[in-house]
Amino acid sequence: MQRDAVIKRSSIWWILALLCFLCFPLSCNKAQPLKEKELARINNRAITLDEFEQEMDRLPESAKLQMISEEGRKKFLQELINRELLLQEAKKKGLDKDEKVLANLERLKEGLIINALGEKLCAGKDEVSDDEVMAYYQEHKDEFILEEVRVRHILVKTLEEAKEIKKRLHQGEDFITLARQYSIWKPSQIKGGDLGYIKRGMVHKSFEEAAFALKKQGELSDIVKTDFGYNIIRLEDKMGPRQLTFSEVQEKIGEFLIEKKRKKILTAHVQDLRKKAQIIIHEELLANEEEEGS
C-alpha cells in the first residue's frame, strides 16, 4: 500500500512536470519580444510607433505641448492602452455589432464625408487677407467693446420673498449670508451669490440691463424678474467699457470671416445641387405628424 502511494505521488509530480513543460512554450509565445516598430502590444493587438505618432498628431495644439516631455508621451501611451482594452472588451460583448452603435457610426461617417467635401470645395477660396480683417474691424468697432461687471445675486421664487429680502438688506443685513440662506441658484448660492465677471450676452436680458446699470460697488438693483424667478443684484466690480484693439481681436475676426466665406460657398453649392436634383416631398405626411403630435 505504501509503495502504491509512493508510485501515485511520483506519477502526480511527473504529470505536473509534463504540464509545465507543455505550457512553457505557450507562455513564451505570449511574452515574445516586440517587433522593431511595435511600441506596445495589448493581447493580440500591437500599437506601432507610426500609429502612436499619428494619434499624437490628431491631438489639439494645447495637448501636443504635453507630448514634448518623455513623461507626457508615456502617459499618453497608457491612455491608448486603456482605450484599446476597453475596445477589446466591448467587441467581446458584441457591441461592435449593436444596431444603435452601427447607426451612430454611419452618421459619423456621413458627417466626415460631407466635411471632406466642404474642405475640397472651399480649398483656396476661403482665404482672408489682413486688409479684409482690418476693414471688418473698422466697420464693426462697436462689436469689440469690452465691458464686464462682477456681481452677486439672490434668486428666489416669488416676488414677496424678494421684497422681504430687499427690506432686510436695506436694514443692514449681510448680502452674502442671505444669499447662502435663501438663494435657489445652487451654483452661486454656495459662493454667497457670486456670479463672477459677466459680459453682455451671457445672461438673461433683463438681468444684464440691471447689472450693467449699476454704477458703484455695493449698489443694489431693483427686483429683477427672469425665467428662473426674482433677483436682487449687487455690484462688486466694474471693468470698462474699453475698445478692444485690433491685435486683440484680429484672430477672432479672421476665423469669423473664413467661416462666413465657407458658408457662402457651401450654400451656393447646395442651391446648385438642388436645381439639378429631382426632389419630391410628401408634405401631407408632415401635416399628419403635426396633427398627431398636437
Order of alpha helices (4+ residues) and beta strands (2+ residues): alpha-beta-beta-alpha-alpha-alpha-alpha-alpha-beta-alpha-alpha-alpha-beta-alpha-beta-beta-alpha-alpha
